[in-house]
């Protein structure tokens, strides 16, 4: 499965630790689309390896000390 997400930011910067926000989007998408998959991945008592990965493309970005412009 492959999908893309495009959205506008309310400001021109994002935190350097943007990955948490991306994971949060993925978790919410699983929760909204298939609750059983969500429960299997995130409510399981055992910390399982998920069978997916993600990457983020930030065109024209400038990396500062604590943020990405």
N, C-alpha and C positions, 0 to 999 in steps of 0.2 A: 504494500500500500504506500502511496506517495501523495502528499498534498502540500499546498502552499497556503500561507497566511499573509495577507497584505493589510496593513492598517496604518492610520495616521497617528502620530504622537501629539500629545497636547503641548509638549515643549521640545526644543531641539536637542536635548540631551537624554541619554539613558544611563543608568548606573553601570559601572564596570562589571558588576555581578548580575548581568541581565539573564543568565541561564536559569535562575530560580523562577523568573517570570515566565519563561518559555515552558518549563516543566509544569508550572501551574496551569498554563493554557492547555497543554496536552492532557493533564489529569481531568480538567473540567470537560474537555471534549469527550473523553472516555466515559465520564460520569453521565453526561447528557445523552450520549448515543447508545451505550450498552452498559448498564449497571453491573451485570455479571462480570464483564471484563474488568471493569473498574475495581470491583471487590476482589477479584483474583489477583490483580497487580498491586493494589494499594491497601487493602484491608487484611491481607494475609499476614498471619503472625510471623511467618518466616520471611526474611528479606530475600526475595527472589530476583534473579537477573531478568530484566525485561528484554523481550525479543525485538527491540527497536532502538533507534538512535535518532538524533536530530542534528541539523546544522543551521547556522544563521548566516545570512548574507547581508552585510551592512555596506551598501555602496556609498562612496564618497564620505566615509567616516574619518574622523580625526580622534585618535585616542589620547586622552589627557590622563592626568594622574588618577582621578577617581571617577571619571565619566567618559562617555563616548559622545562626541558631537557629530 
